Amino acid sequence: MINANLERARADKALSALIKQNATEMREIFSAALRSGQHAGEIPSGKDPAALAAFMFSTVHGMRHLGRTTADRSILEQIATVALGALD
């Protein structure tokens, strides 16, 4: 989806709408999981699930891009550690 967004979505209105819908759905999935974690006491209730969802969504996409462009797993592990720290 990232590649499609960067390469084609600007000129293709239908594809652009699909990509935006997919991103919204993915953020909603993250947000629901984060709210569930808050209800279970695993994530502090003062954290904004929507903001965390947007952060996690963008982090996952960035990590996917890096995974394709670098063979250095330690960088991805560092990013994951920092991202998970946002849930504390």
N, C-alpha and C positions, 0 to 999 in steps of 0.2 A: 504494500500500500504506500509506503514511503516513496519508493521509486516512481510509482505511478503518479503520486502527488507532485513530485518534483519535476517530472518530465512531461506529463500530459495534462494534468488537471486544469491548468490555467486556460488551455484552449478548448477543453472538452467539458462543457457545463454538466452533462450527465455524470461523467466520471468524477468531477469535482464534488457534486452532491453526494455520490456514493462514498467517497473518501471522508467527507465531513460527517456523514451518518455513521460510518464505521468508527470514526474517532470518538464521536459522542457516545456510542454504545459501549465502546471499550472503557471510556472514563466512567460511565455509569456502573459498569461491572466492578471496576476498581473501587468506586465509591461505596457500593453496596457491601463489598467485602470488608472495607475499612470500617463502615458503620457496624457491621457484625462484630468485628474485632473490638470496637468500643463497647458494645453491649456486653461482650464477654469479659471485659476488663483487661484485654490484652493490649489495647491502644488507649492512651489518655483521652478522656472525653473532651478536653480543651482543644484538641486538634480538629481542624476543618477537613472533613472527609472529601469534599469537592476539591479543595486545594491540594490535598495529598494525592488524590486520584490523578489530577492533571500532572503533578510532579512525577508520580510513578509511571504514568503513561509515557511522558516524554523521556524519562530515564530509560525505560525498556527500549524505546525506539532508538535512542542514542547508543545503547549497548548493542543492539542488533547491528547497527551501522559499524560500530567499532569491531564487532565480531567478524565482520566481513573484510575489514581493512587491516586488521592486526592479528597476529598469532599470539599476542602476549596476554595470556589468560589472567595474569596477576593484575593487570589494569582493570579488567572486567570485574574481578573479585573486589578490588578496592572500591570501584564505583558502587557495586552491590552493597558493600559494607556501609558506605556513606549513606546510600539511599535508605537502607533499613534503619539507620540511625535516626532518620526523620520520623520514625514511628515511635520513638521513645518519648 
